[in-house]
């Protein structure tokens, strides 16, 4: 399948794809595929301030799987109920946030857009496909979230491959202030009114006015186009048809 964009044959090892702003997607086989960026490379620091995590997900199996993780301290999972959950801990492995979406918000073999926004101790939101899907949250401790761990797409913190499905438009930032998704202009930075991916702009600066540390427009295979550095491919995963 040709997606009509610059592409080099995927191999395990250092990321070596051409620098491009065109959207794509990466498929993970759940067996040995993942992409990693060390803490020194991605540059996302521990913080008790605002966080903003957005991605497109196309799950393929009805099992609980890790989608995005920072070691064993911050991780996003899709449950077999179709729920999306964000867990965040401090450096001492003590829970700081736990944000849970409603059930059934992500169907198998269907692209969905997920975005978490919050501030430990005060704010927590989760929107799926542009709609508020917040179910519950525990976010009573305004402690630092431990981002200074190796970041993985498609694996848990061990790391062990843990995603059978595809990712696109992975965006992780620490805005200067809480990014309120209930404001229409803010959610439209990620997803259009018709449900399509919005253009995040060069280095994804359209969202907050500056580049996030991590921006993987094709979900892992190509270069990190955010402010952070590049990572390592294991497997390797393969390219997939992106959301439209």
SERO-4910 file (N, C-alpha, C, O; in steps of 0.05 Angstrom, whole numbers):
BEGIN
 pado doro    nc1    nc2    nc3   cac1   cac2   cac3    cc1    cc2    cc3    oc1    oc2    oc3
  Unk    A     17    -24      0      0      0      0     18     25      0     35     27     17
  Unk    A     13     43    -18     29     67    -19     13     90     -7    -10     95    -13
  Unk    A     27    105     11     15    128     23     25    154     12     19    176     21
  Unk    A     42    152    -10     52    175    -24     66    195     -7     60    219     -8
  Unk    A     84    186     10    101    204     26    129    192     28    132    168     25
  Unk    A    149    208     34    176    198     36    177    176     58    167    180     80
  Unk    A    190    154     52    191    132     70    215    115     65    222    109     42
  Unk    A    229    106     86    251     88     84    243     61     96    225     61    114
  Unk    A    255     40     87    248     13     97    252     12    127    274     19    136
  Unk    A    232      3    143    236      2    172    255    -20    180    254    -42    170
  Unk    A    273    -13    199    291    -33    210    293    -26    240    289     -3    248
  Unk    A    300    -47    256    304    -42    284    329    -25    288    348    -27    273
  Unk    A    328     -8    309    351      9    315    343     38    316    319     44    320
  Unk    A    362     55    313    356     84    315    336     93    294    337     83    271
  Unk    A    319    111    301    300    122    282    315    134    258    334    149    262
  Unk    A    306    127    234    320    137    211    301    143    188    308    139    164
  Unk    A    278    154    195    259    161    175    261    190    167    272    207    183
  Unk    A    252    197    143    256    224    134    238    244    149    215    237    157
  Unk    A    249    267    153    234    289    167    212    300    149    218    312    129
  Unk    A    188    296    157    165    304    141    142    312    160    140    301    182
  Unk    A    125    330    151    102    338    168     77    323    160     56    327    173
  Unk    A     78    305    140     54    291    131     46    271    152     63    257    164
  Unk    A     19    268    157      9    250    177     11    221    167      8    216    143
  Unk    A     17    203    185     17    175    179      8    159    203     -5    170    221
  Unk    A     13    133    203      6    116    226     25     93    228     37     85    208
  Unk    A     28     82    252     45     60    257     29     37    269     14     41    288
  Unk    A     33     13    258     19    -11    268     38    -28    285     61    -34    277
  Unk    A     29    -35    309     45    -51    328     32    -79    329      8    -81    331
  Unk    A     49   -100    329     38   -127    328     33   -140    355     23   -162    356
  Unk    A     40   -126    377     35   -137    403     54   -159    411     51   -171    433
  Unk    A     73   -165    395     92   -187    400    120   -176    406    132   -183    427
  Unk    A    131   -160    388    158   -150    393    162   -121    382    185   -113    378
  Unk    A    140   -107    377    142    -80    366    139    -58    387    120    -59    403
  Unk    A    157    -40    387    154    -15    402    175      5    394    194     -1    381
  Unk    A    171     30    403    190     52    398    196     64    425    179     67    442
  Unk    A    222     70    430    230     81    456    246    107    453    261    110    434
  Unk    A    242    125    472    258    149    474    267    152    503    250    154    520
  Unk    A    292    152    508    302    155    535    295    183    546    288    201    531
  Unk    A    296    185    572    290    211    585    308    233    575    299    255    571
  Unk    A    334    227    573    353    247    563    346    256    535    352    278    527
  Unk    A    333    238    519    326    244    492    300    260    490    299    281    477
  Unk    A    279    250    504    253    264    500    251    290    515    237    308    506
  Unk    A    265    293    537    266    319    551    242    327    566    240    350    575
  Unk    A    222    310    571    199    317    587    206    314    616    214    292    625
  Unk    A    205    335    631    214    335    659    192    328    679    168    331    672
  Unk    A    200    319    702    180    315    724    166    342    729    178    363    729
  Unk    A    140    340    735    125    365    738    100    360    754     86    340    751
  Unk    A     93    380    770     67    381    783     48    400    769     26    406    779
  Unk    A     57    409    746     41    428    730     23    414    710     18    390    712
  Unk    A     13    430    691     -6    420    671      7    399    653     31    401    646
  Unk    A     -9    380    645     -1    360    625    -22    359    603    -46    364    608
  Unk    A    -14    351    579    -32    349    556    -22    327    538      0    329    527
  Unk    A    -38    305    536    -30    281    522    -51    274    502    -74    269    509
  Unk    A    -44    273    476    -64    268    455    -53    247    436    -29    246    431
  Unk    A    -71    230    426    -63    210    406    -88    199    392   -110    200    403
  Unk    A    -83    187    369   -103    172    355    -97    142    358    -73    134    355
  Unk    A   -117    126    364   -113     97    369   -133     81    353   -156     87    351
  Unk    A   -123     59    342   -139     40    328   -133     12    339   -115     -2    329
  Unk    A   -148      3    360   -143    -22    373   -153    -46    357   -173    -43    342
  Unk    A   -140    -69    359   -147    -92    343   -157   -116    360   -169   -134    349
  Unk    A   -151   -117    386   -159   -139    402   -172   -130    428   -166   -108    438
  Unk    A   -191   -146    438   -206   -139    462   -191   -148    487   -201   -165    502
  Unk    A   -168   -137    492   -152   -143    515   -141   -118    527   -139    -97    514
  Unk    A   -135   -118    553   -123    -95    566    -94    -92    556    -78   -111    558
  Unk    A    -88    -68    545    -61    -64    533    -50    -37    541    -65    -17    543
  Unk    A    -24    -36    544    -11    -10    547     -7      3    520     -1    -10    500
  Unk    A    -12     29    519    -10     44    494     14     63    494     31     61    476
  Unk    A     16     80    514     39     99    518     47     98    547     30     98    565
  Unk    A     74     97    551     83     96    579    109    112    582    125    114    564
  Unk    A    113    122    606    139    132    615    148    113    637    140    116    661
  Unk    A    164     93    630    172     72    649    147     60    662    127     54    649
  Unk    A    149     55    688    126     45    703    114     67    720    101     61    740
  Unk    A    118     93    712    109    115    728     85    129    717     66    137    731
  Unk    A     84    132    691     61    144    677     54    126    654     70    120    637
  Unk    A     29    118    653     21    100    631     -9    103    624    -26    108    641
  Unk    A    -14     99    598    -41     99    588    -47     72    578    -32     60    562
  Unk    A    -69     61    587    -78     34    578   -106     36    566   -122     53    572
  Unk    A   -111     17    548   -138     12    538   -148    -13    551   -135    -34    548
  Unk    A   -170    -12    566   -181    -36    579   -198    -52    560   -206    -42    538
  Unk    A   -204    -77    567   -220    -94    549   -249    -85    548   -264    -94    532
  Unk    A   -256    -66    565   -283    -54    565   -284    -30    545   -306    -19    541
  Unk    A   -262    -24    532   -261     -1    514   -256     25    528   -256     46    516
  Unk    A   -250     24    554   -243     48    570   -214     55    565   -197     37    559
  Unk    A   -208     80    568   -180     90    567   -173    101    595   -189    116    606
  Unk    A   -150     93    606   -143    102    632   -115    113    633    -97    102    621
  Unk    A   -112    135    647    -86    147    652    -78    144    681    -93    153    699
  Unk    A    -55    132    686    -44    129    713    -18    145    715     -1    142    697
  Unk    A    -15    161    735      9    176    739     19    174    767      4    177    786
  Unk    A     46    169    770     58    166    796     82    185    799     91    196    779
  Unk    A     91    188    824    115    204    828    140    186    827    138    162    821
  Unk    A    163    198    832    188    183    829    189    160    849    203    140    844
  Unk    A    175    162    871    175    141    891    154    120    887    149    103    904
  Unk    A    141    120    863    121    101    855     95    104    871     79     84    874
  Unk    A     90    128    881     65    133    895     45    146    876     53    165    861
  Unk    A     20    137    876      1    147    857     -6    177    861     -9    186    883
  Unk    A     -7    191    838    -14    220    838    -40    224    824    -57    239    834
  Unk    A    -44    212    801    -69    215    786    -78    188    775    -62    170    769
  Unk    A   -104    185    773   -116    162    760   -142    173    746   -161    180    760
  Unk    A   -141    174    720   -164    186    705   -175    164    687   -161    151    671
  Unk    A   -201    160    689   -215    138    675   -237    149    657   -253    166    665
  Unk    A   -237    139    632   -259    147    614   -283    129    619   -282    109    633
  Unk    A   -305    136    606   -329    118    606   -322     93    590   -303     92    575
  Unk    A   -339     73    593   -335     47    579   -343     50    550   -359     67    543
  Unk    A   -331     33    533   -340     31    506   -333     55    488   -346     58    467
  Unk    A   -314     71    496   -308     95    480   -289     90    457   -286    106    439
  Unk    A   -277     66    457   -259     59    435   -266     32    424   -263     11    438
  Unk    A   -276     31    400   -284      6    387   -261     -7    372   -242      6    364
  Unk    A   -262    -34    370   -241    -48    355   -241    -41    326   -262    -36    314
  Unk    A   -217    -40    314   -213    -35    286   -226     -8    277   -235     -6    254
  Unk    A   -225     11    295   -236     38    289   -218     59    301   -211     57    325
  Unk    A   -211     79    285   -195    100    296   -211    117    316   -234    123    311
  Unk    A   -199    124    339   -211    143    357   -190    162    366   -166    155    368
  Unk    A   -198    187    373   -180    206    383   -183    209    413   -206    211    423
  Unk    A   -161    207    428   -161    209    457   -143    232    466   -121    235    456
  Unk    A   -153    248    485   -136    269    496   -141    272    526   -164    275    534
  Unk    A   -120    272    541   -121    277    570   -109    304    575    -88    312    564
  Unk    A   -122    320    592   -112    345    601   -117    348    631   -139    341    640
  Unk    A    -98    359    645   -102    363    674    -79    376    688    -59    383    676
  Unk    A    -83    378    714    -63    388    733    -65    371    758    -87    370    770
  Unk    A    -44    358    767    -47    342    791    -58    358    815    -49    380    821
  Unk    A    -78    346    827    -90    359    851   -113    377    845   -126    386    864
  Unk    A   -118    384    819   -140    403    815   -157    397    790   -181    401    791
  Unk    A   -145    389    768   -160    386    743   -155    359    730   -132    349    731
  Unk    A   -175    348    717   -172    323    702   -194    321    681   -218    322    688
  Unk    A   -187    318    656   -206    314    634   -197    292    616   -173    287    613
  Unk    A   -216    278    604   -210    260    582   -232    263    561   -256    260    567
  Unk    A   -224    269    537   -243    271    514   -236    250    494   -212    244    489
  Unk    A   -257    238    482   -253    218    461   -270    226    438   -294    230    440
  Unk    A   -257    228    415   -271    237    390   -285    264    394   -307    268    384
  Unk    A   -272    281    409   -282    308    412   -304    312    433   -315    333    435
  Unk    A   -310    290    447   -332    290    467   -322    285    495   -304    268    498
  Unk    A   -332    299    515   -325    293    542   -333    265    550   -357    259    551
  Unk    A   -313    248    556   -319    220    564   -308    214    592   -302    191    598
  Unk    A   -306    235    608   -296    232    635   -315    215    652   -339    220    653
  Unk    A   -304    195    666   -320    179    685   -312    185    714   -329    190    730
  Unk    A   -286    183    720   -277    188    747   -248    195    747   -233    189    728
  Unk    A   -239    206    770   -211    213    773   -203    214    802   -219    222    819
  Unk    A   -179    205    808   -167    209    833   -142    227    828   -123    218    815
  Unk    A   -143    251    837   -121    270    831   -119    290    854   -122    314    851
  Unk    A   -115    278    878   -116    294    902    -88    303    912    -86    319    931
  Unk    A    -67    293    899    -40    299    909    -26    316    888    -20    306    866
  Unk    A    -21    341    894     -8    359    876     23    354    877     38    371    884
  Unk    A     30    330    870     58    321    870     69    320    842     54    322    822
  Unk    A     95    318    839    107    316    813    100    290    799    102    269    812
  Unk    A     92    291    774     89    267    758    117    260    747    132    277    739
  Unk    A    123    234    748    150    225    740    151    219    710    148    197    701
  Unk    A    157    241    695    161    238    666    190    230    659    195    222    636
  Unk    A    208    232    677    237    228    671    244    198    671    261    189    686
  Unk    A    229    183    655    233    155    650    234    151    620    226    169    605
  Unk    A    243    128    611    242    122    582    213    121    573    196    108    585
  Unk    A    208    134    551    181    135    539    179    113    518    196    109    501
  Unk    A    157     98    519    152     76    500    125     80    487    105     87    500
  Unk    A    124     75    461     98     71    447     95     42    441    113     29    430
  Unk    A     72     31    448     67      3    441     78    -17    461     78    -41    455
  Unk    A     88     -9    484    100    -27    503     93    -18    532     84      4    536
  Unk    A     98    -36    551     96    -29    579    124    -19    589    142    -17    573
  Unk    A    127    -15    615    151     -3    625    175    -22    627    196    -14    636
  Unk    A    171    -48    621    193    -68    625    217    -65    607    239    -66    618
  Unk    A    216    -61    581    192    -59    564    185    -86    551    202   -102    544
  Unk    A    159    -91    550    148   -114    535    127   -104    516    109    -89    524
  Unk    A    128   -113    491    108   -104    472     80   -109    482     75   -131    493
  Unk    A     62    -89    480     36    -92    493     14    -77    478     -6    -69    490
  Unk    A     17    -74    452     -5    -62    436     -8    -76    410     11    -79    394
  Unk    A    -32    -85    405    -39    -96    379    -58    -77    366    -82    -77    371
  Unk    A    -47    -60    349    -63    -39    337    -45    -17    327    -21    -20    325
  Unk    A    -57      6    320    -42     28    308    -45     54    324    -64     59    338
  Unk    A    -24     70    320    -23     97    333    -17    118    312     -4    112    292
  Unk    A    -27    142    317    -21    164    299    -22    190    316    -36    191    337
  Unk    A     -7    211    308     -9    237    320     -6    237    350    -22    247    365
  Unk    A     16    225    359     22    224    388     34    251    396     55    259    385
  Unk    A     22    264    416     29    291    424     30    292    454     11    285    467
  Unk    A     53    300    465     56    302    494     69    329    501     92    334    493
  Unk    A     55    345    517     65    371    524     60    378    553     43    365    566
  Unk    A     74    398    563     69    409    590     63    439    587     81    455    589
  Unk    A     38    445    581     31    474    577     36    491    602     38    480    624
  Unk    A     38    516    598     43    535    620     19    536    639     22    542    662
  Unk    A     -5    530    628    -29    531    645    -48    508    636    -44    497    614
  Unk    A    -67    502    652    -87    481    645    -99    487    618   -109    509    613
  Unk    A   -100    466    601   -111    468    574   -139    457    575   -143    433    574
  Unk    A   -159    474    577   -187    466    582   -200    456    556   -205    471    538
  Unk    A   -204    430    555   -216    417    532   -245    424    528   -256    420    506
  Unk    A   -258    434    549   -287    441    546   -290    466    529   -313    472    520
  Unk    A   -269    481    525   -270    504    507   -268    494    478   -248    481    471
  Unk    A   -288    500    462   -289    489    435   -264    495    419   -254    477    405
  Unk    A   -253    519    422   -229    526    407   -206    508    414   -188    503    397
  Unk    A   -205    498    438   -182    481    447   -185    453    436   -165    442    426
  Unk    A   -208    441    439   -211    413    428   -208    413    398   -200    392    387
  Unk    A   -216    435    385   -214    436    356   -184    438    346   -179    436    323
  Unk    A   -166    443    365   -138    442    358   -129    414    350   -109    411    336
  Unk    A   -144    394    360   -137    366    355   -155    352    336   -146    335    320
  Unk    A   -181    358    337   -200    343    321   -221    362    310   -231    380    325
  Unk    A   -228    360    285   -247    378    272   -275    371    281   -280    350    293
  Unk    A   -294    388    274   -322    384    281   -333    359    267   -352    347    277
  Unk    A   -321    352    244   -330    328    230   -316    303    238   -322    281    228
  Unk    A   -298    305    258   -285    281    269   -258    273    256   -249    251    260
  Unk    A   -247    291    240   -221    285    227   -198    298    243   -202    316    259
  Unk    A   -174    287    240   -151    299    253   -147    328    244   -147    334    220
  Unk    A   -143    346    263   -136    374    256   -107    376    250    -91    360    260
  Unk    A    -99    396    234    -71    400    229    -58    414    254    -67    435    262
  Unk    A    -38    401    264    -24    412    288     -3    432    281      8    445    298
  Unk    A      3    434    255     22    454    246     51    445    248     56    422    257
  Unk    A     69    462    240     98    455    241    106    450    270    102    467    288
  Unk    A    118    427    276    126    419    303    102    419    322    106    422    346
  Unk    A     78    417    311     54    416    328     50    441    345     38    440    366
  Unk    A     60    464    335     59    489    350     32    502    350     27    521    364
  Unk    A     13    492    333    -13    504    331    -29    501    357    -48    516    363
  Unk    A    -22    481    374    -38    475    397    -34    496    419    -53    508    428
  Unk    A     -9    500    428     -4    519    450     13    543    441     17    561    457
  Unk    A     23    543    417     40    564    407     69    557    408     86    573    399
  Unk    A     76    534    419    103    525    420    104    494    415     84    481    419
  Unk    A    127    484    408    130    455    402    129    439    428    141    447    448
  Unk    A    114    417    428    115    399    451    142    384    451    156    385    431
  Unk    A    149    371    472    174    355    472    171    330    454    190    323    441
  Unk    A    147    319    454    143    295    438    120    299    418     98    306    426
  Unk    A    126    296    393    105    296    372    113    276    351    131    280    335
  Unk    A     98    254    350    103    232    331     79    231    312     59    218    318
  Unk    A     80    246    290     57    248    272     47    222    261     24    219    254
  Unk    A     65    202    258     57    176    248     56    155    270     54    131    264
  Unk    A     57    163    295     54    145    317     78    129    324     76    110    340
  Unk    A    101    136    314    126    123    323    147    118    303    171    121    310
  Unk    A    141    110    279    161    102    260    179    125    251    204    121    247
  Unk    A    168    148    246    184    170    235    196    187    258    190    182    281
  Unk    A    212    206    251    225    223    271    205    237    290    182    243    283
  Unk    A    215    241    315    201    259    333    203    287    323    225    298    320
  Unk    A    181    299    316    181    327    305    177    348    327    174    371    321
  Unk    A    176    339    352    174    358    374    202    369    381    221    366    365
  Unk    A    204    382    404    229    394    412    249    375    422    273    381    423
  Unk    A    241    351    430    259    330    440    274    316    418    271    323    394
  Unk    A    291    297    426    307    283    406    294    258    395    270    254    398
  Unk    A    311    241    383    301    217    369    304    192    386    320    191    404
  Unk    A    289    171    379    289    147    394    299    122    379    315    125    360
  Unk    A    290     99    387    299     73    377    275     56    370    256     55    385
  Unk    A    276     43    347    255     25    338    262     -4    346    285    -12    342
  Unk    A    243    -18    356    247    -47    362    225    -62    347    202    -54    348
  Unk    A    231    -84    334    212   -100    320    220   -107    292    232   -127    287
  Unk    A    214    -89    273    201    -63    276    171    -64    271    161    -83    259
  Unk    A    157    -44    281    129    -41    273    128    -33    243    148    -28    231
  Unk    A    104    -32    232    100    -25    204     82     -1    201     68      6    220
  Unk    A     82     11    178     64     33    174     36     24    168     31      2    159
  Unk    A     17     41    175    -11     34    172    -26     58    160    -15     80    157
  Unk    A    -51     52    151    -67     74    140    -75     93    163    -87     84    182
  Unk    A    -70    119    160    -76    137    182   -106    144    184   -121    139    165
  Unk    A   -114    157    206   -141    166    208   -146    189    188   -128    204    181
  Unk    A   -171    192    180   -178    213    160   -201    229    170   -210    248    157
***
